[in-house]
Amino acid sequence: MPPFLNCCFKNHNVKQTPRLQQESKENIMEKPHASNADGVILQTEGSRDTMKIPSASNADKEMKSEKLNHELGAEPASNIIINHDFSGGLHLWHPNCCVAYVTSGETSVDPQGESPKLSGRFAVVANRKECWQGLEQDITNRVSAGSTYTICAWVAVSSLQGATDVLATLKLESQDSAVSYKFIAKASASTEHWEKLEGTFSLSTLPRRVILYLEGPSPCIDLLIRSVEVSCNSSSQSDSQGTDGDGNIIQNSTFDNGLNGWSGRGCKIVLHDSMADGKVLPMTGKFFASTADRTDYWNGIQQEITGRVQRKLAYEVTALVRLSGTSVTTADVRATLWVQAADLREQYIGITHVQATDKDWVQLQGKFLINVSPSRVVIFLEGPPPGTDILLNSLVVKHAAKVPPASPPVIENPSFGVNIIANGNLSDGTNGWFPLGSCNLSVARGSPRVIPPMARDSLGAHEPLSGCYILVTNRTQTWMGPAQMITDKLKLYLTYQVSAWVRVGKQATRPQNINVAVGVDGQWVNGGQVEADGETWHEIGGSFRIEKQPAKVMVYIQGPEGGVDLMVAGLQIFPVDRRHRFKQLKHHTDKIRKRDVILKLTSSGSSPVAGAYVKVRQTQNNFPFGSCIGRFDSENEDIVNFFTKNFNWGVFENELKWYWTEPQKGNFNYKDADTLLSLCTSHNMQLRGHCIFWESEGAVQSWIRGLSQNDMMSAVQSRLQDLLTRYKGKFKHYDVNNEMLHNSFYQDHLGKDIRANMFKTANQLDPSATLFVNDYSIEDGSDARSSPDKYIQHILGLQDQGAPVGGIGIQGHITSPIGAVVCSALDKLGTLGLPIWFTEVDVSSNNEHVRADDLEVMLREAYAHPAVEGVMLWGFWELMMSRDNAHLVNAEGDLNEAGRRYLALRQEWLTRAHGFVSDEGEFEYRGFHGEYEVEVVPAAHSKDKVTKKFVVEQGEEPLVISINM
């Protein structure tokens, strides 16, 4: 019964260079974020009223409309401008030190009938203080030296009598960061009609960065842009680059031109039309390639794709692969991207992997995203052990098509709270049940009659249990136990809660692990685990969800050792009404996250206070909502902008971990952590330090694993000294030794006191930091090793050794969360009196609406619980997260339903209030803790308003704010 895979790795993560891969083959990875380079606010479409744009005259209205519809239609295939007509809002467009937004739909008609009714959308660039301020797009990876490009843009202006020039300009940044500007074209624009801006440009050499922007009108005049097209006049880029067409950027993708364009990576490659006396034939085309003489895992077949990929665009990879060799019949084949930035920094991006065999071709499929501006890019296949060759039949890399937004699943008659288990109370003996294996089932009496607490919290008032239980005897294997088929009773996308009382027989000489398992077409799904002894009944609880139509689903209870009897009472599996619980949580949230506020107004003049109009606006909720970020994520301006705009805490994905800061003994790398620290502090974000140590042997460098006990102890002390003195006072929290419930590398090598000593030394070096334990599968009932009770014992044991444990970290990598189960864990851990943080939350579903529901469960449960003091997400951007289908923002910047739900909750937890001052000179409201602005307008003098800022801290008594009018 494997536990859910722990956190902290991201599949896009940066891998080690080939010479370091062998010592870090655990695929330890990373991730990033940033804000708009100019710190401006991007206002999305629909946020403003529709503007009126006049036409030249009624006589040529229809002609111009027809012409515009023709010329501003579908984006030409050769257009290198992405989102050229703003149909994707401001995606990939950035206002330069001003504000921009996109109108939604049609403009209004002028009352005199002189304005055309223009269909579609256009961008409005407003709040311009300088003539050079406008709208820009980075086109670095879409232009090439020596080619000639033509620009065609439709522009207009507003709030102007007459005409003004609009310019198209290139901003060129050279390799030494020097900046120059290249004029392309200008057009005289007015409010009367759309004007066509045309021109050409070419670049003799390709600079480090190329940015196209439109500028020109005088300050305070809004610039209006309908569409922008830039096309290459020379032969198409795909033809000049020799790619295979159909959008595939791979040259000679099916080896019809031999091995042209391909090379070996640390090995040889060979072309074949067949192998093994004709038993191995290509699945598509006439040829395939294979590696030869592989001596390391990273050896493989590769192709350089420099100049054919663009940063911040998502690409889909599809390949047909298989194996050849005498010693291995199955192995992992990985597609990997090597990226070299302009400053020669290297990044390895893990794209995808598949279990390949020597029996048949299998399809490898995945996606990737490049955040940096690359100087070189190579895609290659790697993975099998040395001596096993990789066979490649075809490789396709295309710009990934945008997937249409998913619809919320339609679930008819969900029957919330209804048990799908037949004869669950055993009133009909064992009817409906069958033994899994050769064990025996019988019914006995004497089990609890009360519903287990976690189920009671979900079900409310309910009939008591019967007191009967299934007794399972003659068990010879751990998997033997009672079972029942439930295939026809499940509904897709419903989240089911699992609840039962369980116990083991007196044959047990030690605690036994019991598991409610769900077999879905032969695949094991974890419905909950608990550790039980033979003395008492234990509650077992968990959850699961099915998202693909199964052929057969069986629930069974398993786990104890052979020869140990198993007892099961009151098994219930029922769908949960999440919306009903959300209503309850809102009441709890109001109690613990809000405070009564009294604004007491006084006047020193003749203006009356009573009757004054008050408008209160909360500008910042002070509850910590954060996310992780990685070094290479910070190269993507869109990721950084979302990160800094929507979170107030940050944590580094990998850059503070020991394997990152000291990959080889004495070879330190704090540059990446320093970069992220600067990014976060520049945006007034607080920071968690993750992590000083990690107990998992897979996360320990080979040079540490090879040390003697004394040398390892010295290395541990040096790590503490180096990290905590360098960053003293910079990190509010530290996860001292990650995942101690599941791993024990340092304890095994350095003794049972090492963990407490790590806490003690860290506290001595940086007394200002709160020191946390941090582990996974605490809150969902899925792992008996890390139950809340086990976590409490672990923390108390550390404290007994003198460890200054100051906080409890729950990672929160959870699947199909149930509010009552999560809350039960928080209630138990809350008895320790320590602050609880969710430190690495992510949820996963292939349906973004279900994913949004999962995220809402976690955020509402955390925010409504008095012991929880912060929530950190483990990423938010597609292809930058360790879990598939967990993102809030799609790879190219489109917010999905999970992202919209997150932002909606953040808005819900901001207070707005308005009204009039009472005769007693007071205005009262109840608001969330955080920062506020209040505006007061006297009744007699509506123009003489008073503003004040204040902070509402946590407290039981009403907060009184005095305002002198």
N, C-alpha and C positions, 0 to 999 in steps of 0.2 A: 504494500500500500504506500506508494511513494507520496510524499507531501507535495504540496504546490511549490513550484520552483521559486526560490527566494529572489529577492530584489537585486537592485544595484547594478545589473548589467543591462546595457541597451544594445539591441541588435545592430544598430548603425554604428556602434562605437568604434573608436579609433583602436585599431589593433597595433601590435608592436611591429617594427620593421623586421624583415626576414631574419636577421641575425638574433633578434630577441624573441621571435615567435615561439621557439621551443620552450622557453622558460615561462611563457605566459599564454599557453595554448588554451586557457580557459575562456578566451574571448572576453577579457575584461575591457569594457568599453566606456564611452562617454557621451556628452550632449551639451547645447548652448542657448543664448538669447540676447536681444538688443532692442533699443527704441529707435524711432525715426531719427536720422542723423541730425536733423535740425530741431528736434524736440517739439514739433508742431502737432496739433491735433488734427487727425484725419476724420472729417465728418462724412458719414456714409450717406448713400443715396436715400432719399425719402426723409432726410432730416430737416429739409427746408421747404418753404412753399415754392411752387412752380413759378419760374420767372417768365415775363413777357418779352419776346424778341420781335421787334417790328420788321416788316419786309420792305423791299424797295417800292413796290406799288401793287395795287390789286391786279393790274393788267397782266403782269408776268408772274403772278403768284403760282398758278398751276404749272407753268413751265419750269420755274425754279424748283418747285416741290418735286416734280418728276425727275429733274436732273439730279437733285440731291439723293432721292431714293435710289437712283441708279448708281451714283458714284460713292455713296456712303453705305452700300449694302454689305454683303458678306465679306469677311476679311479675306483678302487675296492670299493664296497659298504662299506667295513670295514675300509677303509683308513680315518684316522682322519685329514689328512692334506687337507686343502681346497686350491683349485687352484694348485693341486699337479704338473701339467705339464705346468704351466704358460700360459695356454690358455686364462686366464683372465688377461694377463699382469702381473703386480706385485701386483695384488689385494691380500691383507692380508699379503704380504711379506714385510719386511722392511730391508734395508741395515743398517748394524751396523757401523756407522762412515765412510762410504765410499759411492760409487755411484753404482747403479744397473740399468739395463735396460734389455729388452727382445728382442731378435732378431725376425724378422718377415719373416717367410718362410724358404726357403732352403739356405744352405750354398753354397759357391762357390766351384768349382772343382780345385784342384791343377794343375798347368801347367804340372807337370811331371806325373800326373795321380795317385798320391799316396794318395789323400784325398778322402774320401767317400763323396757321396752326401747325407747328412743327412736331412731328411724331418722333418717338425715340427718346434717347437720353443724351445729355451733354454734361461735361464737367464745368464747374464754376470755380475759378481761382479768386478768392476774396481776401480781404484784410491785408492787402498789399501795401507795404510802406516804402518800397523802392521799385524802380522800373525793372530791375533785373529779377525780381521775384516772380516765379511762375511754377509750372508743372514739369516734372522731369521723369525720365525712365533710363535705367542703366541698360545699355545695349552692348556692353563689352564683349560678351561671348557670341554676339550675333552679327558682328562685322568682321571683315578680314582686310588685310592690307592689299592695296592694288586694285580693289574693286570699286566701282562707281555706284553710288546709291542716289536714288531720287526720293525726295520727301514731298508728300502732299497732305496738307492739313486743312481742315475747315474751321475757321475761327471767327469770333465776333467779340464785342465788348458791350458793357452795360454802363448806364449812368454817364453818358457823354453826349455832348452836342458836337457833331462833326465826326472826324475820323482820327485814328491814331495808329501808329505802326505796331505790328506784332512780329517778333523775330523768332526764327529757329536758330539755335546755337548748339554747338558741341562743346562740352567741357572735357578736356583731355588731361589725364593725370599720367605723367611719365613714371618710369621705374624708380627714379630718385625722388618721387612725390612732387616734383614741380608741376604746376598747373598752368595750362594755356587754354585759350578759347578760340573756337573757329566759327566764324559767321557762315551760315548756310543760305538763308533767304529771309525776306521780309514782305509783309503785305499790309496794305492800309485797311484796317478793320473799323467797323462802325456798329451802331446799334440797329442799322436798317436791314441788314441781311448777312448771311454767312459769306465769308470771303475765303477764297482759295489761296493758301500759302504754298508756293512751290519753289523747289530748288534742288541742287545736286551737291554731293560732296564725295571725296575719296581721301583715303589715308595712305601715305607712302609707307609708313611703318605703323604697327599696332601698339599703342601705348598700354600701360597697365590697366587703365580704366577709361571707358568712353561713356559719357552721359549726354543724352539728347534732352534739351529742354526748350520750352516756349516761354518767351518773356516779352517785355517791351512797353506795354501801356504805362501811362503815368501813374504814380502812386494814387491809391484810393479808387482806381478804376478796375472793376472786375474783368478778368479775362475769361472768355467762354470758348470751349474747345469741343467740337462735335466728333471729330475723329482724326487720327494721325496714321499715315501709311508711309513706311520707308521700305523701298524695294531695291533689290540689286539689279543693275542694268546688264551686268555680265551674265555668263551662263549660270544656271542654278547651282547653288552651293552643293547640293547633294551630288550633282553630276561632277563638279570639279573635285569633290572629295572622294569620288569613286565609291560611294555607298551603294547599297543594293536596291534603293528605291523603296516605295511603300512606307516611307518614314523610317526605315531601318538604318541606323547610323553605322552598322557593322559592315565593313568591306568584305566581300567574298564570303558571305555568311554561311554558305553550304559547300564551300571548297570546290566549286566548279572551276575556279582558276587556280587549282593546286593549293599550295600553302601561302600564296601571295597575301600579304597583310598580317600573317600570323607568325608567332615565334614561341619558342619554349621559354619557360620561366625556371631557370636553374636546371633544365633538362632538355632533351631532344624532343622533336615532334615529327611524326611520320604520317604520310597520306595513304589512305587505303580505299579500295573499292569493296573489299571483303577481308575477313580474318577467319582463323580457325577452320580452314578448308571449306570456306563458303558458309559456315554456320552463323557468322556474324556479318550481317548485311546492313547497309544504311536504311533507316526508316523513311527518310525523305531524301530526294536527290540521288546522285550516283556515288558520292564519296563521303568519307568522314576522316577525321584526324585522330591520332592518338599520341599520348606522351610516350617517352621511352627513357629508361635509365633514371627514374625518379629516386632520389636519395633522401628527400625530406618532405614533410607534409605540405610545405608551401610551394613545392615544385608543381608546375602545371603548364597550361596553354594560355596564351595571352594575345591581346591586340591593343595597340595604342589608339585611343579615340580622341586625342587632343584636338580641339577646334570643332568637334562635332557634338559636344555636350555644352549646355549652358547652366550656369549656377541658378539656383532657386527654381528650377524646373524638375518635375518628377518624371522619371523614366522607368519603363517596365522592361524587365529582362525575361526572356524565355529561351530555354536551351533544351536540347535532347542529349542526354548523357548516359553512359554505362561504364562498367569496369572491365578490366582485363588483367588477369594475374593468376598465379598458381596457389597463393597462400590465403587470399582474402576473397570471399564471394559477395559480401555486402560491406559498404562503407559510406561515410558521409562525403558528398561532393559539394563544395561551396563555391559560390560566385562572389568575388571580392573586387572592390574598386580601389586602386591606388591613385591618390591625388597628391600632386605637388603644387603648393601655392607659390606665388611670386617670390616670397621670401625664403623659398626652398624647404619650408616646413612640409612634413609628410603626414598623410592621413590614410589609414586603411579603413574602408567602409565595408562591413559585412552586408552583402545584399540579400542573400538567401542561401538555403541549403536543402538537399534532398538525400534520402537514403537510396543510393544507387546499388545495382547488382550486376553480376556478370551474365545474367540470364536474358535481360531484355532492356530496351531503351526506356528511360523514364524522363518525364518532363520536370525541369527545374524552372521555377517561376518566382519572381520577386520584383521589388521596386527599390529605387535609390534616389537620393536628393543630395546635390552638392551645394554647400553653403559658401565655401570660399571661392575667390576668383582663381581658377586653376591655371597654372602654366603648363602642366602635363597631366594627362589622365590615362590610365591603363586599366582595362578590365581583364580579369583572369579567373581560371578555375583551379581549385586546389582542394586539399582535404584528406584524401585516402592515405594510408600509411605507406612508407617507402616500399618500393618494389611492386606496388599496384598501380597500373596505368589507367589514366582517364581517357575515355573515348568521347569525342564531341562530333555530333552529326550536323547540328545547326545552332546558331546563336542569333537572336534578334533583340535589339535594343531600340525601343521607340519612346517618343514622348508619350507618357501615360495619358490615355483619354480620361477626361473628367467623368466620374461616376455620378449619375443622377442621384439627387438626394433620396434616401429611402423613405418610404411611408411608414407611419407607426403601424405595428401589427394589429390586425383586427382579431379580437378574441371574443367569440360569442359565448355567452353564458359561462363566465369564468368560475362561478360557484366558489367564491372566496370562503375559506374556512371549512370547506367540506372535505372530509377524509376520503382519499381515493383507495385506501386499503380495505379490501373486503374482509368482513368478519374480524375487524380490528380489536373488538372487545372480547373475542373468543366465546361468544354466546353459543356458537354452533360448533364447538370443539375446534378441531384443526381444519375444518372445511375451508377451502380457498388457499390453504398453505400447502407447501410440499417441502420435503427435506432436500437440501442441496448436498449431494453425496450420500454416503451410506449411514448417516446419522439417523437417530430416531426422534420424533416429535411427539409430545404429549402436553396436556393442559393441566396446570396445577393452580392452586389458590395461595394468596398471601402476598401479593405485590401491592404497591401503593395504589390507592384509589383516587388520589389527587392528580390533576394534570401537571406535568412538569412545568416549572416556572416560565421558561422561554416560550412554550406554546401558549400558556395562559395569557401572557402579555399580548400575543397576537390574536387569540380567539376571544378573549373577554370571558363573560359568563358562559359556562359550558357544563354539560352533564359530567358527573364524576366517572372515573374509570371503573371497570367491573371488579378489579382485584384479582383477575385471572392473568396468568402468564404462560407463554410457551416455554417448556423445558426441553432443551436439546441435549440428548445423551448419545453415547457411543460415537463421539467425535474423534476422528483420527487425523484430521488435517485442519489447519487454521481456517480454511475457506468454508468449512462445513457449517451449516446453520439453516434456519428457516428461510423460505423464499416464497415469492409471489410474483406473478406476471401482472404488469400494469400498463402494457403497451397502449391499449385502447382508451385508457383513462387520462392520459397526459395531453396537454395542449401546448403547442409550440409557443415559446416566448413568455409563458407564465413562469413566475418564480415560485418554487415550492419550498415550504419549510418542512423539515424533518424533526420528529420528536418521539422519544420513547424513554422508558425506564429499562435499564439493563443491569445484569449482575452475573458473576461467574460462580461456579461451584467451589466447594471446599477443597477440591483436588489441586487448586492453584496454590503454588508455593511462593509466588511473587505476583505483583500487579500485572494484569493482562490488558492488552489493547483490544478494544471492541470497535467495530466499524459498521455503519449502515452504508452498504455499497449499492450502487445502481449500475447494472450492466446494460449498456446501450449498444446494441449490435456488436457485442463482444468487447467493447471498450469500458474500462472501469471509470466510474464517476463517483467522487467522494461525497457522500451525504452526511458525514459527521463522524467524529471519532471521540472516544473517551477512554481513559485508563481506569480500570475497575479492579477491586479486590473481592474476596469472597465474603466480606463482612456486611456490606450494605448495598442498597440499590443506588444506581448513579443515573443522572439525567444525561442523555445524549441528544445533541441538537446540531442541526446544520441546514444546508439548503442545496438546491441544484436547479438547473434550467436546461431544457432541450431546445436547440435552435435549428436543427435539421430533422426532417421527418424520419423517424427510425422504423426499422422493420420489427424489432423485438426489444422490449425493455423489461428487465427483471430487477426487483429489489430483493436484497438478501442481507442478512446480518452475519458477520464473520469476525474472526480475529484471534480469539483465545487459542492457546496451544492445544495440540491434539491431546485427548484424554481429559480435558477440562470441560465440565458442563457449562452451558450457556443458557441464560434466562432472559426473556424479552417480554415486556408488558406494555400495552397501550401504544403500539406503533401508530403514528399518524403522519401522513404526508398530505399536505393541503396547500392550495394556492393562497398567497397573502395579498390582502388589499392594502397596497402601499399608500394610496391617497388618503385612506381613512387614518392611517398612522401619522401622515404628514400634518393633518389637522390637529392631532394631539400634540405633536412636537412644536407647532407654532405657539401653543399655549405655554409650554415649558420654556421656549425661547424668550417669550415676552417677559417671563418671570426673572430669568437669570441674566439676560443680555441687555435689559433696558433699565432705565432709572427715571423716576419722576423729576421733572425740572420746573422750577418756578422762576420766571423772568419778572423781577421786581423793578418797575420803572418809576423814576422820580424826575421832577422837572425843577430847574432853578429859575426858569423864566415864567412868562405868562401863558405859554402853550399848555393846554390841558393834556394830561396823560391818558385819562380814560377815553376810550374810543379810538385810540391810535391803532393803526393796522400793523400787525406783526407777521413777518414771513421768516420761518426757520428752515434752514437747509443744512443737512449733514454733509460735510465734504469728505470725511474719511471715517470708516468704521475701524476702530483700533484693534479688532480681533485679527490675529495673524493668519493670513491666507498667503501661502507661498508655493514655489515650485522649484524643481531642480533645473540647473542649466549647465551646459558643458562648453568647453573652450571653442569648439568648432561651430556650435550653434550660434555663438556670439558674432560670427562672421555674417550672419543673415540678418539684415536690418529689420525684416518683417517679424522674425522670431523675437528679436530683442524688443521691438516696439510692443508686441503683445505681452511679453514678460514684464516689462517695467510699468506698463499701463495698468495691468490687471492683478498684480501681486505686490505685496508689501514685505515679503520675506523671500530669501533665496537660499539655496544649498547647492553645492557643486556636485555634479553627478559622480565624477571620478577624480577630479584634479587635486583633491586634498588627501586621497588615499595613499598609503605608503608605497604601494607598487608604482604609483604615478610620480610621486615626488622623489623617490630614490630607486629607480628600476635596477641599477647596479650599485654595489657598495661604493659610497662616496661620490656617485654621479647624481647630483641633485637637480631637480627641475621644479622650481617654484614659480617659474614664469607664467605658466597657465593659470595657476591659482591666483597670482597677483593680478593678472588681467581681469579675471572674473570678479575679484574683490573690488577692483577699481570701478568696474561697471556697476556693481550693485551699490556700492557706497555713493557713487555719483548720483544715484537715483533715490538716495535715502532709504535703502532697503536694509533691514536687519538680516543677519546671517546665522545659519546653523553650520557647524563644522562636522562634516561626515567624511570619513571617520578616522580616528587616530589609529586603531588597530581593527583587524577583521579576523575572527577565529577560524574562518574557513581556510583549509589548507590550499585550496585552489586559488585563493587570492593572495597567497604569500609568495614572495619572490624566491626564485631558486637559490639565490645567494644566501638568503636567510635560512631556508630549509637545510642548507648544508653546514650551518654553523654548529659548533659545540655548545653545550648548555651555557657555559660562562660567556662565550662570545655572543650568543643570542641574547643573553640578559643585558650585556653591554649595549648591543644594538637597540634593544627596546628602550633603554634609558636614554640613549642618544636621540632616538626618534622623538620621545617626549620632549626632551630639552630643545631640539631644533625647531619642532613645529610650534610648541606653545610659547616659546620666547619670541619667535619671529612674528607671530600673530597675536601677541598678548593684547587683550581688550578688543580684538577685531570680531571675534565670533561670540555670540551670546550663548550658544549651546555647543557642546561636543558630544557626539556618539563615541564613547570611549573605546569599547571593544564590541564590534558589531556581531550580532547573532550568536550569543553565548549559549542559548538554549539548544541550538542545533549543531554547533561545532565546538572544537576544544583544542585547536592546534597549540596555542601558547600555554594553556593549562597543562596539556600533555607533556610539553617539553620543558616547562619552567616551574611546574608545581602548582598546587591549588591556591597559593597566596598571590600569584602573579596578577590575577584579575583585580583584587582589591588594591594591590600596590599601584596598578595603573591609574586607578581613580585617585588614590592619595597623592601620587606625584603630579598628576594633571592639575589637581586642585591647588597644590603648592605653587606650581608654575604660573597659573592663571586663575586666581581666586574669583575673578569676576564672572567666569563662565559657569553655567549650569551644566552638570555632567549627567548624561543620559545613558540608560541601557536602551537597546534597540533590537527588535526581533520581529519575526513574521508569523502569520497564521495564529495570532493571538485572539482575534476578535470574531472569527467565523466558525469555530467548532470543528475545523477541518484537520487538526493535528494534535494528537494527544501529548506530544512532547512539549507543546507550547500553549497549553491551556492557560486561562487566567490564573488558576490555582498554582500551576507550575511556575508561572512568571512571578507570582507573589512570593513563593518559597525562594526563588532565585534571588530576588531583590532583598528580601530579609536576610538571606545568607550573606550577601555582600555587605550589607549594613552591619551585621554581626562581626564582620572582619574589619570594620572601621572604614569601609568605602563610603565616601560622601556622595551617594547616589542622589541626585537632585531632581530627576525627571524620568518619566516612563515613555519610551518611544514605541509606538505600534506602527509598523510599516504600512499596513493597509493595502497590500496587493491582494485584492479580494475578488471573488467570482460570485455573482448572483447574491448580493448581500441582503440579509433580512434584518430589519431594524431592531426587532426584539432580541435577536441573537447578539448583535453588536452592542446594544445597550446593556445586556446582561454582563458582558465582559467588562465594560466600562464601570458598571456598578461595583463589581468585585475589585477591580484595580483601584477604584476610587477610595477604597477603605484604607489605603496606605497613606493618604493625605499628600501625595506628590502630584505635581502637574503632569497631565497626560497630553502627549502630542501624537497626532497621526503624522508620520514623518515621510511616507513614500506612497501616497494613495494613487492607485490607478484601478480602473474597472474596465471590463472588456465585454463587448458584444458586437456581432456583425451588423446589428441594427442600431443606428445611431440614436433612435428614440429610446430603445431599451437601455442603451449605454447611458443616456441622459438620466433615466430613472435610477439606475444604479448609483450614479454619481450623486444624485439628489439625496438618495438614502444616506450615503456616507456623510455628506456635508450637513444635512439636517440633524442626523444623530449626534455628530460632533458638536455642532453649534448649540444644540439644546441640552447638552450634558454639562453640569457645573464643574466637573473635574477636567474637562478638555480645555486646553489653553492655546491651541494652534493646530492648523492643518496645512501640510505640505503635499502638493501633488508631485508625482514622479514623472513630470513632463506633461506636454499638452499638444505637441506638434507631430503630425503624421511622419513616419519614417525616422523620427528622432526619439522614439520610445522603445522600451524593452519588450512591451507587449503589443501584439497586433490588435487592431480594432479597439484601441484604448484612447485615441487622440480626440482632442477638442477642436483642433484646427486641421484642415486637410493640408496636404503637402505644399500646395501653392498658395495657401493663405486664406482659403474659404472656411468660414466658421460653420461647423456642423451643429446638429441639435444638442449634442453634449456641451459644446462651447456656449451656445445660446442659453442653455439652462444654467450653466455656471454664472454667466454674466447676469442673468435674470435674478438669481439668488443674491448675488452681490448687491443688486439694486434694491431687492426686497428688504435687505438688511441695512438700508440707509433711511433715515427718518426725514420726512417732510411734514411741516406743520404750519398752519397760518390761521389767523383770526384777529379778534379785536381785544384790546386791553380792557380789563374789567374796571368797574367803578373803584375798586380797591387798588388800582394801578398794577395789576398782575396779569400775566399770561402763563398758563400752565399747559404742559404737554408731557408725554412719556416717550423717551427716545432711546435708541441704541447707544451704547458707549462709543465715544469717538469725538472727532473734531466737528465743530459747528460754526456757521455764520448766521447771524440774525440781522434782519433789516426792519427798522421801525419807522413808520411814516406817521407823523402827528395828524390828528383828524383835521385840525384847522389849517395846516400848512403842508399840503401834500408834497411839496417839492423839498422840504427840509427833513430829509430822512437821516437816521442815525444807524450805523452799522457797528457790529461788535463780533469778535471771534472768541470762542471759549471751548473748553474740553469737558465732556461728561465722562467722569471716571466711574468705575464700579463702586456701588455703595447702596446701603439700605435706606438711608434717609433721603428725602428730596434735596436736590441740589438747587441752591438759591443763587441766581445770577443778577447782580445789580446793574442797571443801565440808567445812566444820567442823561436825560433828554436836553 
